[in-house]
Amino acid sequence: MNTDGRLLYTPEHAAAQLDIGRTHIYGLLARGELRSVKVGRNRRIPAAALQEYVRNLMQAGGGDAAA
């Protein structure tokens, strides 16, 4: 995952980083599977939360066993 030095991502940018759709990101946020913070009236996703989400996927068996 390319973290490009950002600390916070918009949902759209987070979706691009994970190569999933924006709607999927909002679903992950709603279910509490992806952490986020409020900055004023805006929702932002910390880079660390994206990395944590991917780690959780891999631990749950979503990763490639050969890797």
PDB file of N, CA, C and O in Angstrom:
ATOM      1  N   MET A   1       0.855  -1.180   0.000  1.00  0.00           N
ATOM      2  CA  MET A   1       0.000   0.000   0.000  1.00  0.00           C
ATOM      3  C   MET A   1       0.892   1.232   0.000  1.00  0.00           C
ATOM      4  O   MET A   1       1.813   1.336   0.811  1.00  0.00           O
ATOM      5  N   ASN A   2       0.629   2.144  -0.885  1.00  0.00           N
ATOM      6  CA  ASN A   2       1.374   3.392  -0.974  1.00  0.00           C
ATOM      7  C   ASN A   2       0.764   4.395  -0.011  1.00  0.00           C
ATOM      8  O   ASN A   2      -0.375   4.820  -0.202  1.00  0.00           O
ATOM      9  N   THR A   3       1.505   4.779   1.021  1.00  0.00           N
ATOM     10  CA  THR A   3       0.960   5.728   1.991  1.00  0.00           C
ATOM     11  C   THR A   3       1.286   7.171   1.653  1.00  0.00           C
ATOM     12  O   THR A   3       0.804   8.063   2.350  1.00  0.00           O
ATOM     13  N   ASP A   4       2.053   7.446   0.654  1.00  0.00           N
ATOM     14  CA  ASP A   4       2.390   8.764   0.097  1.00  0.00           C
ATOM     15  C   ASP A   4       2.599   9.881   1.113  1.00  0.00           C
ATOM     16  O   ASP A   4       2.472  11.052   0.754  1.00  0.00           O
ATOM     17  N   GLY A   5       2.911   9.569   2.348  1.00  0.00           N
ATOM     18  CA  GLY A   5       3.238  10.569   3.353  1.00  0.00           C
ATOM     19  C   GLY A   5       2.064  11.261   4.012  1.00  0.00           C
ATOM     20  O   GLY A   5       2.270  12.058   4.927  1.00  0.00           O
ATOM     21  N   ARG A   6       0.860  10.994   3.591  1.00  0.00           N
ATOM     22  CA  ARG A   6      -0.310  11.629   4.207  1.00  0.00           C
ATOM     23  C   ARG A   6      -0.568  11.023   5.577  1.00  0.00           C
ATOM     24  O   ARG A   6      -0.298   9.845   5.807  1.00  0.00           O
ATOM     25  N   LEU A   7      -1.087  11.829   6.472  1.00  0.00           N
ATOM     26  CA  LEU A   7      -1.518  11.329   7.779  1.00  0.00           C
ATOM     27  C   LEU A   7      -2.996  10.978   7.761  1.00  0.00           C
ATOM     28  O   LEU A   7      -3.424  10.028   8.416  1.00  0.00           O
ATOM     29  N   LEU A   8      -3.776  11.748   7.008  1.00  0.00           N
ATOM     30  CA  LEU A   8      -5.226  11.547   6.941  1.00  0.00           C
ATOM     31  C   LEU A   8      -5.687  11.477   5.488  1.00  0.00           C
ATOM     32  O   LEU A   8      -5.160  12.169   4.616  1.00  0.00           O
ATOM     33  N   TYR A   9      -6.676  10.633   5.251  1.00  0.00           N
ATOM     34  CA  TYR A   9      -7.238  10.457   3.913  1.00  0.00           C
ATOM     35  C   TYR A   9      -8.728  10.756   3.923  1.00  0.00           C
ATOM     36  O   TYR A   9      -9.420  10.471   4.900  1.00  0.00           O
ATOM     37  N   THR A  10      -9.215  11.330   2.836  1.00  0.00           N
ATOM     38  CA  THR A  10     -10.662  11.411   2.641  1.00  0.00           C
ATOM     39  C   THR A  10     -11.145   9.986   2.365  1.00  0.00           C
ATOM     40  O   THR A  10     -10.339   9.137   1.986  1.00  0.00           O
ATOM     41  N   PRO A  11     -12.421   9.705   2.542  1.00  0.00           N
ATOM     42  CA  PRO A  11     -12.922   8.372   2.190  1.00  0.00           C
ATOM     43  C   PRO A  11     -12.611   7.992   0.743  1.00  0.00           C
ATOM     44  O   PRO A  11     -12.323   6.831   0.452  1.00  0.00           O
ATOM     45  N   GLU A  12     -12.669   8.961  -0.156  1.00  0.00           N
ATOM     46  CA  GLU A  12     -12.387   8.686  -1.565  1.00  0.00           C
ATOM     47  C   GLU A  12     -10.920   8.296  -1.766  1.00  0.00           C
ATOM     48  O   GLU A  12     -10.621   7.351  -2.495  1.00  0.00           O
ATOM     49  N   HIS A  13     -10.011   9.022  -1.121  1.00  0.00           N
ATOM     50  CA  HIS A  13      -8.595   8.695  -1.240  1.00  0.00           C
ATOM     51  C   HIS A  13      -8.275   7.365  -0.549  1.00  0.00           C
ATOM     52  O   HIS A  13      -7.445   6.595  -1.032  1.00  0.00           O
ATOM     53  N   ALA A  14      -8.930   7.103   0.574  1.00  0.00           N
ATOM     54  CA  ALA A  14      -8.727   5.826   1.262  1.00  0.00           C
ATOM     55  C   ALA A  14      -9.182   4.675   0.371  1.00  0.00           C
ATOM     56  O   ALA A  14      -8.524   3.637   0.301  1.00  0.00           O
ATOM     57  N   ALA A  15     -10.308   4.865  -0.307  1.00  0.00           N
ATOM     58  CA  ALA A  15     -10.807   3.833  -1.227  1.00  0.00           C
ATOM     59  C   ALA A  15      -9.791   3.574  -2.332  1.00  0.00           C
ATOM     60  O   ALA A  15      -9.559   2.426  -2.712  1.00  0.00           O
ATOM     61  N   ALA A  16      -9.187   4.636  -2.846  1.00  0.00           N
ATOM     62  CA  ALA A  16      -8.181   4.475  -3.896  1.00  0.00           C
ATOM     63  C   ALA A  16      -6.959   3.728  -3.362  1.00  0.00           C
ATOM     64  O   ALA A  16      -6.391   2.894  -4.067  1.00  0.00           O
ATOM     65  N   GLN A  17      -6.552   4.013  -2.137  1.00  0.00           N
ATOM     66  CA  GLN A  17      -5.405   3.338  -1.547  1.00  0.00           C
ATOM     67  C   GLN A  17      -5.662   1.839  -1.400  1.00  0.00           C
ATOM     68  O   GLN A  17      -4.759   1.029  -1.607  1.00  0.00           O
ATOM     69  N   LEU A  18      -6.890   1.470  -1.043  1.00  0.00           N
ATOM     70  CA  LEU A  18      -7.240   0.063  -0.850  1.00  0.00           C
ATOM     71  C   LEU A  18      -7.735  -0.595  -2.138  1.00  0.00           C
ATOM     72  O   LEU A  18      -7.971  -1.803  -2.169  1.00  0.00           O
ATOM     73  N   ASP A  19      -7.890   0.190  -3.190  1.00  0.00           N
ATOM     74  CA  ASP A  19      -8.389  -0.288  -4.479  1.00  0.00           C
ATOM     75  C   ASP A  19      -9.775  -0.923  -4.339  1.00  0.00           C
ATOM     76  O   ASP A  19     -10.053  -1.992  -4.883  1.00  0.00           O
ATOM     77  N   ILE A  20     -10.635  -0.220  -3.588  1.00  0.00           N
ATOM     78  CA  ILE A  20     -12.031  -0.622  -3.430  1.00  0.00           C
ATOM     79  C   ILE A  20     -12.901   0.599  -3.690  1.00  0.00           C
ATOM     80  O   ILE A  20     -12.390   1.711  -3.826  1.00  0.00           O
ATOM     81  N   GLY A  21     -14.184   0.400  -3.758  1.00  0.00           N
ATOM     82  CA  GLY A  21     -15.091   1.504  -4.031  1.00  0.00           C
ATOM     83  C   GLY A  21     -15.364   2.375  -2.817  1.00  0.00           C
ATOM     84  O   GLY A  21     -15.212   1.946  -1.673  1.00  0.00           O
ATOM     85  N   ARG A  22     -15.771   3.605  -3.090  1.00  0.00           N
ATOM     86  CA  ARG A  22     -16.099   4.558  -2.035  1.00  0.00           C
ATOM     87  C   ARG A  22     -17.238   4.044  -1.159  1.00  0.00           C
ATOM     88  O   ARG A  22     -17.207   4.218   0.059  1.00  0.00           O
ATOM     89  N   THR A  23     -18.234   3.420  -1.760  1.00  0.00           N
ATOM     90  CA  THR A  23     -19.360   2.879  -1.005  1.00  0.00           C
ATOM     91  C   THR A  23     -18.897   1.804  -0.033  1.00  0.00           C
ATOM     92  O   THR A  23     -19.403   1.713   1.086  1.00  0.00           O
ATOM     93  N   HIS A  24     -17.936   0.991  -0.457  1.00  0.00           N
ATOM     94  CA  HIS A  24     -17.381  -0.044   0.416  1.00  0.00           C
ATOM     95  C   HIS A  24     -16.705   0.597   1.626  1.00  0.00           C
ATOM     96  O   HIS A  24     -16.845   0.102   2.745  1.00  0.00           O
ATOM     97  N   ILE A  25     -15.977   1.688   1.415  1.00  0.00           N
ATOM     98  CA  ILE A  25     -15.331   2.407   2.523  1.00  0.00           C
ATOM     99  C   ILE A  25     -16.377   2.869   3.526  1.00  0.00           C
ATOM    100  O   ILE A  25     -16.211   2.681   4.731  1.00  0.00           O
ATOM    101  N   TYR A  26     -17.453   3.471   3.033  1.00  0.00           N
ATOM    102  CA  TYR A  26     -18.498   3.954   3.943  1.00  0.00           C
ATOM    103  C   TYR A  26     -19.143   2.804   4.709  1.00  0.00           C
ATOM    104  O   TYR A  26     -19.523   2.973   5.868  1.00  0.00           O
ATOM    105  N   GLY A  27     -19.270   1.644   4.082  1.00  0.00           N
ATOM    106  CA  GLY A  27     -19.781   0.469   4.780  1.00  0.00           C
ATOM    107  C   GLY A  27     -18.843   0.018   5.883  1.00  0.00           C
ATOM    108  O   GLY A  27     -19.289  -0.314   6.981  1.00  0.00           O
ATOM    109  N   LEU A  28     -17.533   0.002   5.597  1.00  0.00           N
ATOM    110  CA  LEU A  28     -16.537  -0.366   6.607  1.00  0.00           C
ATOM    111  C   LEU A  28     -16.573   0.600   7.784  1.00  0.00           C
ATOM    112  O   LEU A  28     -16.461   0.186   8.938  1.00  0.00           O
ATOM    113  N   LEU A  29     -16.729   1.882   7.492  1.00  0.00           N
ATOM    114  CA  LEU A  29     -16.822   2.885   8.555  1.00  0.00           C
ATOM    115  C   LEU A  29     -18.074   2.670   9.391  1.00  0.00           C
ATOM    116  O   LEU A  29     -18.019   2.735  10.619  1.00  0.00           O
ATOM    117  N   ALA A  30     -19.197   2.417   8.740  1.00  0.00           N
ATOM    118  CA  ALA A  30     -20.466   2.235   9.448  1.00  0.00           C
ATOM    119  C   ALA A  30     -20.438   1.009  10.355  1.00  0.00           C
ATOM    120  O   ALA A  30     -21.035   1.012  11.431  1.00  0.00           O
ATOM    121  N   ARG A  31     -19.740  -0.044   9.912  1.00  0.00           N
ATOM    122  CA  ARG A  31     -19.659  -1.274  10.711  1.00  0.00           C
ATOM    123  C   ARG A  31     -18.535  -1.230  11.742  1.00  0.00           C
ATOM    124  O   ARG A  31     -18.380  -2.169  12.523  1.00  0.00           O
ATOM    125  N   GLY A  32     -17.753  -0.160  11.756  1.00  0.00           N
ATOM    126  CA  GLY A  32     -16.660  -0.033  12.708  1.00  0.00           C
ATOM    127  C   GLY A  32     -15.441  -0.869  12.352  1.00  0.00           C
ATOM    128  O   GLY A  32     -14.577  -1.093  13.200  1.00  0.00           O
ATOM    129  N   GLU A  33     -15.359  -1.331  11.118  1.00  0.00           N
ATOM    130  CA  GLU A  33     -14.220  -2.139  10.681  1.00  0.00           C
ATOM    131  C   GLU A  33     -13.031  -1.281  10.278  1.00  0.00           C
ATOM    132  O   GLU A  33     -11.908  -1.772  10.167  1.00  0.00           O
ATOM    133  N   LEU A  34     -13.284  -0.004  10.061  1.00  0.00           N
ATOM    134  CA  LEU A  34     -12.232   0.938   9.676  1.00  0.00           C
ATOM    135  C   LEU A  34     -12.413   2.181  10.544  1.00  0.00           C
ATOM    136  O   LEU A  34     -13.475   2.804  10.552  1.00  0.00           O
ATOM    137  N   ARG A  35     -11.353   2.527  11.275  1.00  0.00           N
ATOM    138  CA  ARG A  35     -11.418   3.688  12.169  1.00  0.00           C
ATOM    139  C   ARG A  35     -11.333   4.984  11.382  1.00  0.00           C
ATOM    140  O   ARG A  35     -10.727   5.035  10.312  1.00  0.00           O
ATOM    141  N   SER A  36     -11.943   6.026  11.921  1.00  0.00           N
ATOM    142  CA  SER A  36     -11.873   7.348  11.305  1.00  0.00           C
ATOM    143  C   SER A  36     -11.966   8.407  12.391  1.00  0.00           C
ATOM    144  O   SER A  36     -12.279   8.116  13.545  1.00  0.00           O
ATOM    145  N   VAL A  37     -11.688   9.637  11.995  1.00  0.00           N
ATOM    146  CA  VAL A  37     -11.775  10.775  12.906  1.00  0.00           C
ATOM    147  C   VAL A  37     -12.571  11.882  12.226  1.00  0.00           C
ATOM    148  O   VAL A  37     -12.673  11.931  11.000  1.00  0.00           O
ATOM    149  N   LYS A  38     -13.128  12.764  13.038  1.00  0.00           N
ATOM    150  CA  LYS A  38     -13.817  13.935  12.510  1.00  0.00           C
ATOM    151  C   LYS A  38     -12.853  15.108  12.574  1.00  0.00           C
ATOM    152  O   LYS A  38     -12.199  15.333  13.592  1.00  0.00           O
ATOM    153  N   VAL A  39     -12.770  15.843  11.494  1.00  0.00           N
ATOM    154  CA  VAL A  39     -12.002  17.078  11.434  1.00  0.00           C
ATOM    155  C   VAL A  39     -13.016  18.141  11.027  1.00  0.00           C
ATOM    156  O   VAL A  39     -13.339  18.295   9.849  1.00  0.00           O
ATOM    157  N   GLY A  40     -13.507  18.865  12.015  1.00  0.00           N
ATOM    158  CA  GLY A  40     -14.622  19.780  11.749  1.00  0.00           C
ATOM    159  C   GLY A  40     -15.841  18.961  11.365  1.00  0.00           C
ATOM    160  O   GLY A  40     -16.274  18.091  12.120  1.00  0.00           O
ATOM    161  N   ARG A  41     -16.393  19.238  10.198  1.00  0.00           N
ATOM    162  CA  ARG A  41     -17.555  18.477   9.715  1.00  0.00           C
ATOM    163  C   ARG A  41     -17.155  17.349   8.781  1.00  0.00           C
ATOM    164  O   ARG A  41     -18.010  16.646   8.242  1.00  0.00           O
ATOM    165  N   ASN A  42     -15.853  17.177   8.591  1.00  0.00           N
ATOM    166  CA  ASN A  42     -15.355  16.192   7.627  1.00  0.00           C
ATOM    167  C   ASN A  42     -14.881  14.917   8.298  1.00  0.00           C
ATOM    168  O   ASN A  42     -14.350  14.952   9.408  1.00  0.00           O
ATOM    169  N   ARG A  43     -15.070  13.803   7.632  1.00  0.00           N
ATOM    170  CA  ARG A  43     -14.605  12.501   8.089  1.00  0.00           C
ATOM    171  C   ARG A  43     -13.284  12.197   7.408  1.00  0.00           C
ATOM    172  O   ARG A  43     -13.174  12.298   6.186  1.00  0.00           O
ATOM    173  N   ARG A  44     -12.278  11.826   8.193  1.00  0.00           N
ATOM    174  CA  ARG A  44     -10.967  11.484   7.649  1.00  0.00           C
ATOM    175  C   ARG A  44     -10.509  10.152   8.225  1.00  0.00           C
ATOM    176  O   ARG A  44     -10.860   9.795   9.350  1.00  0.00           O
ATOM    177  N   ILE A  45      -9.729   9.429   7.451  1.00  0.00           N
ATOM    178  CA  ILE A  45      -9.248   8.107   7.845  1.00  0.00           C
ATOM    179  C   ILE A  45      -7.735   8.185   8.011  1.00  0.00           C
ATOM    180  O   ILE A  45      -7.018   8.480   7.054  1.00  0.00           O
ATOM    181  N   PRO A  46      -7.244   7.920   9.226  1.00  0.00           N
ATOM    182  CA  PRO A  46      -5.797   7.952   9.446  1.00  0.00           C
ATOM    183  C   PRO A  46      -5.087   6.866   8.637  1.00  0.00           C
ATOM    184  O   PRO A  46      -5.621   5.774   8.447  1.00  0.00           O
ATOM    185  N   ALA A  47      -3.873   7.178   8.161  1.00  0.00           N
ATOM    186  CA  ALA A  47      -3.075   6.201   7.427  1.00  0.00           C
ATOM    187  C   ALA A  47      -2.874   4.946   8.271  1.00  0.00           C
ATOM    188  O   ALA A  47      -2.893   3.834   7.743  1.00  0.00           O
ATOM    189  N   ALA A  48      -2.682   5.115   9.581  1.00  0.00           N
ATOM    190  CA  ALA A  48      -2.494   3.968  10.469  1.00  0.00           C
ATOM    191  C   ALA A  48      -3.730   3.075  10.484  1.00  0.00           C
ATOM    192  O   ALA A  48      -3.604   1.858  10.622  1.00  0.00           O
ATOM    193  N   ALA A  49      -4.925   3.657  10.345  1.00  0.00           N
ATOM    194  CA  ALA A  49      -6.158   2.868  10.328  1.00  0.00           C
ATOM    195  C   ALA A  49      -6.234   2.016   9.068  1.00  0.00           C
ATOM    196  O   ALA A  49      -6.735   0.892   9.112  1.00  0.00           O
ATOM    197  N   LEU A  50      -5.741   2.539   7.939  1.00  0.00           N
ATOM    198  CA  LEU A  50      -5.722   1.750   6.707  1.00  0.00           C
ATOM    199  C   LEU A  50      -4.785   0.551   6.866  1.00  0.00           C
ATOM    200  O   LEU A  50      -5.122  -0.565   6.472  1.00  0.00           O
ATOM    201  N   GLN A  51      -3.611   0.791   7.446  1.00  0.00           N
ATOM    202  CA  GLN A  51      -2.651  -0.291   7.658  1.00  0.00           C
ATOM    203  C   GLN A  51      -3.203  -1.324   8.637  1.00  0.00           C
ATOM    204  O   GLN A  51      -3.022  -2.526   8.444  1.00  0.00           O
ATOM    205  N   GLU A  52      -3.875  -0.856   9.683  1.00  0.00           N
ATOM    206  CA  GLU A  52      -4.493  -1.760  10.663  1.00  0.00           C
ATOM    207  C   GLU A  52      -5.572  -2.622  10.004  1.00  0.00           C
ATOM    208  O   GLU A  52      -5.664  -3.819  10.272  1.00  0.00           O
ATOM    209  N   TYR A  53      -6.374  -2.017   9.154  1.00  0.00           N
ATOM    210  CA  TYR A  53      -7.429  -2.749   8.458  1.00  0.00           C
ATOM    211  C   TYR A  53      -6.840  -3.866   7.600  1.00  0.00           C
ATOM    212  O   TYR A  53      -7.340  -4.991   7.616  1.00  0.00           O
ATOM    213  N   VAL A  54      -5.782  -3.563   6.853  1.00  0.00           N
ATOM    214  CA  VAL A  54      -5.144  -4.569   6.005  1.00  0.00           C
ATOM    215  C   VAL A  54      -4.536  -5.681   6.872  1.00  0.00           C
ATOM    216  O   VAL A  54      -4.653  -6.859   6.534  1.00  0.00           O
ATOM    217  N   ARG A  55      -3.894  -5.317   7.979  1.00  0.00           N
ATOM    218  CA  ARG A  55      -3.347  -6.327   8.896  1.00  0.00           C
ATOM    219  C   ARG A  55      -4.446  -7.257   9.404  1.00  0.00           C
ATOM    220  O   ARG A  55      -4.264  -8.473   9.456  1.00  0.00           O
ATOM    221  N   ASN A  56      -5.589  -6.676   9.778  1.00  0.00           N
ATOM    222  CA  ASN A  56      -6.714  -7.483  10.266  1.00  0.00           C
ATOM    223  C   ASN A  56      -7.242  -8.419   9.188  1.00  0.00           C
ATOM    224  O   ASN A  56      -7.609  -9.558   9.478  1.00  0.00           O
ATOM    225  N   LEU A  57      -7.283  -7.944   7.948  1.00  0.00           N
ATOM    226  CA  LEU A  57      -7.715  -8.804   6.842  1.00  0.00           C
ATOM    227  C   LEU A  57      -6.780 -10.010   6.699  1.00  0.00           C
ATOM    228  O   LEU A  57      -7.224 -11.144   6.520  1.00  0.00           O
ATOM    229  N   MET A  58      -5.490  -9.736   6.782  1.00  0.00           N
ATOM    230  CA  MET A  58      -4.512 -10.806   6.611  1.00  0.00           C
ATOM    231  C   MET A  58      -4.585 -11.807   7.773  1.00  0.00           C
ATOM    232  O   MET A  58      -4.452 -13.011   7.558  1.00  0.00           O
ATOM    233  N   GLN A  59      -4.793 -11.323   8.983  1.00  0.00           N
ATOM    234  CA  GLN A  59      -4.898 -12.216  10.134  1.00  0.00           C
ATOM    235  C   GLN A  59      -6.165 -13.056  10.088  1.00  0.00           C
ATOM    236  O   GLN A  59      -6.200 -14.169  10.612  1.00  0.00           O
ATOM    237  N   ALA A  60      -7.202 -12.520   9.461  1.00  0.00           N
ATOM    238  CA  ALA A  60      -8.470 -13.234   9.361  1.00  0.00           C
ATOM    239  C   ALA A  60      -8.465 -14.252   8.221  1.00  0.00           C
ATOM    240  O   ALA A  60      -9.474 -14.912   7.972  1.00  0.00           O
ATOM    241  N   GLY A  61      -7.339 -14.380   7.533  1.00  0.00           N
ATOM    242  CA  GLY A  61      -7.247 -15.350   6.463  1.00  0.00           C
ATOM    243  C   GLY A  61      -7.508 -14.783   5.100  1.00  0.00           C
ATOM    244  O   GLY A  61      -7.625 -15.534   4.132  1.00  0.00           O
ATOM    245  N   GLY A  62      -7.604 -13.453   4.994  1.00  0.00           N
ATOM    246  CA  GLY A  62      -7.845 -12.822   3.703  1.00  0.00           C
ATOM    247  C   GLY A  62      -6.593 -12.654   2.877  1.00  0.00           C
ATOM    248  O   GLY A  62      -6.656 -12.297   1.700  1.00  0.00           O
ATOM    249  N   GLY A  63      -5.443 -12.915   3.498  1.00  0.00           N
ATOM    250  CA  GLY A  63      -4.182 -12.750   2.773  1.00  0.00           C
ATOM    251  C   GLY A  63      -3.817 -14.007   1.994  1.00  0.00           C
ATOM    252  O   GLY A  63      -4.411 -15.066   2.195  1.00  0.00           O
ATOM    253  N   ASP A  64      -2.865 -13.885   1.130  1.00  0.00           N
ATOM    254  CA  ASP A  64      -2.388 -14.999   0.323  1.00  0.00           C
ATOM    255  C   ASP A  64      -1.510 -15.900   1.198  1.00  0.00           C
ATOM    256  O   ASP A  64      -0.517 -15.427   1.751  1.00  0.00           O
ATOM    257  N   ALA A  65      -1.846 -17.155   1.332  1.00  0.00           N
ATOM    258  CA  ALA A  65      -1.117 -18.076   2.175  1.00  0.00           C
ATOM    259  C   ALA A  65       0.324 -18.270   1.694  1.00  0.00           C
ATOM    260  O   ALA A  65       1.198 -18.609   2.492  1.00  0.00           O
ATOM    261  N   ALA A  66       0.577 -18.062   0.411  1.00  0.00           N
ATOM    262  CA  ALA A  66       1.915 -18.256  -0.145  1.00  0.00           C
ATOM    263  C   ALA A  66       2.841 -17.077   0.144  1.00  0.00           C
ATOM    264  O   ALA A  66       4.057 -17.186  -0.008  1.00  0.00           O
ATOM    265  N   ALA A  67       2.266 -15.957   0.557  1.00  0.00           N
ATOM    266  CA  ALA A  67       3.084 -14.750   0.774  1.00  0.00           C
ATOM    267  C   ALA A  67       3.866 -14.796   2.052  1.00  0.00           C
ATOM    268  O   ALA A  67       4.594 -13.854   2.364  1.00  0.00           O
TER     269      ALA A  67
END
